[in-house]
Amino acid sequence: MATAQQWIEWLGLEPHVEGGYFRRTFQADHRAQVPTPGGDRYTVTSIHYLLTHWSPVGHWHLNQSDILHFHHHGDPITYHLLHPDGRAETAVLGQEPDRGQLLSLAVPGGVWKASHLTAGDHGLISEAVVPGFDYADMTLGRVEDLLQRFPGHEELIRRYCRAAGPG
């Protein structure tokens, strides 16, 4: 079985601001961009995304676009979702549907999301983002803000929020 380091090298992945590794694999630059409240965006973009045993968490973040996640290889990845109505949801992406794992997961824009490698060495997925991803449309979670919005989920929020840096 390929290792996490091999996937990073083979796919040319780089560290992602939310955790893990990624590389953009497609942007629909052959089509007219679509207007959004944040500005014009590609109709769709996609990435490869890898969580590893040394970078196992995709920290809390909010995207404005809808995102489809597809599990390709490796170990399962658990997703935690916090919906605008305060509801929490958990889903596991993996290759064993007989154990309740999903091959794909749709996360609507406006839903807070964190992910983590459930166990093992690595998990490789792809994401398709509609309208296309732009960093201006992503908000990284801050403990204080998330606790105010979702007071009933303190343990989950604290577990998957990136620690605040100095300053």
Secondary structure in CASP SS format (residue, H / E / C, confidence):
PFRMAT SS
TARGET T0000
AUTHOR 0000-0000-0000
METHOD secondary structure of the structure
MODEL  1
M C 1.00
A C 1.00
T C 1.00
A H 1.00
Q H 1.00
Q H 1.00
W H 1.00
I H 1.00
E H 1.00
W H 1.00
L H 1.00
G C 1.00
L C 1.00
E E 1.00
P E 1.00
H C 1.00
V C 1.00
E C 1.00
G C 1.00
G C 1.00
Y E 1.00
F E 1.00
R E 1.00
R E 1.00
T E 1.00
F E 1.00
Q E 1.00
A C 1.00
D C 1.00
H C 1.00
R C 1.00
A C 1.00
Q C 1.00
V E 1.00
P E 1.00
T E 1.00
P C 1.00
G C 1.00
G E 1.00
D E 1.00
R E 1.00
Y C 1.00
T C 1.00
V C 1.00
T E 1.00
S E 1.00
I E 1.00
H E 1.00
Y E 1.00
L E 1.00
L E 1.00
T E 1.00
H C 1.00
W C 1.00
S C 1.00
P C 1.00
V E 1.00
G E 1.00
H E 1.00
W E 1.00
H E 1.00
L E 1.00
N E 1.00
Q C 1.00
S C 1.00
D E 1.00
I E 1.00
L E 1.00
H E 1.00
F E 1.00
H E 1.00
H E 1.00
H E 1.00
G E 1.00
D C 1.00
P C 1.00
I E 1.00
T E 1.00
Y E 1.00
H E 1.00
L E 1.00
L E 1.00
H C 1.00
P C 1.00
D C 1.00
G C 1.00
R C 1.00
A E 1.00
E E 1.00
T E 1.00
A E 1.00
V E 1.00
L E 1.00
G C 1.00
Q C 1.00
E C 1.00
P H 1.00
D H 1.00
R H 1.00
G C 1.00
Q C 1.00
L E 1.00
L C 1.00
S E 1.00
L E 1.00
A E 1.00
V E 1.00
P C 1.00
G C 1.00
G C 1.00
V C 1.00
W E 1.00
K E 1.00
A E 1.00
S E 1.00
H E 1.00
L E 1.00
T C 1.00
A C 1.00
G C 1.00
D C 1.00
H E 1.00
G E 1.00
L E 1.00
I E 1.00
S E 1.00
E E 1.00
A E 1.00
V E 1.00
V E 1.00
P C 1.00
G C 1.00
F C 1.00
D C 1.00
Y H 1.00
A H 1.00
D H 1.00
M E 1.00
T E 1.00
L E 1.00
G C 1.00
R C 1.00
V H 1.00
E H 1.00
D H 1.00
L H 1.00
L H 1.00
Q H 1.00
R H 1.00
F C 1.00
P H 1.00
G H 1.00
H H 1.00
E H 1.00
E H 1.00
L H 1.00
I H 1.00
R H 1.00
R H 1.00
Y H 1.00
C C 1.00
R C 1.00
A C 1.00
A C 1.00
G C 1.00
P C 1.00
G C 1.00
END
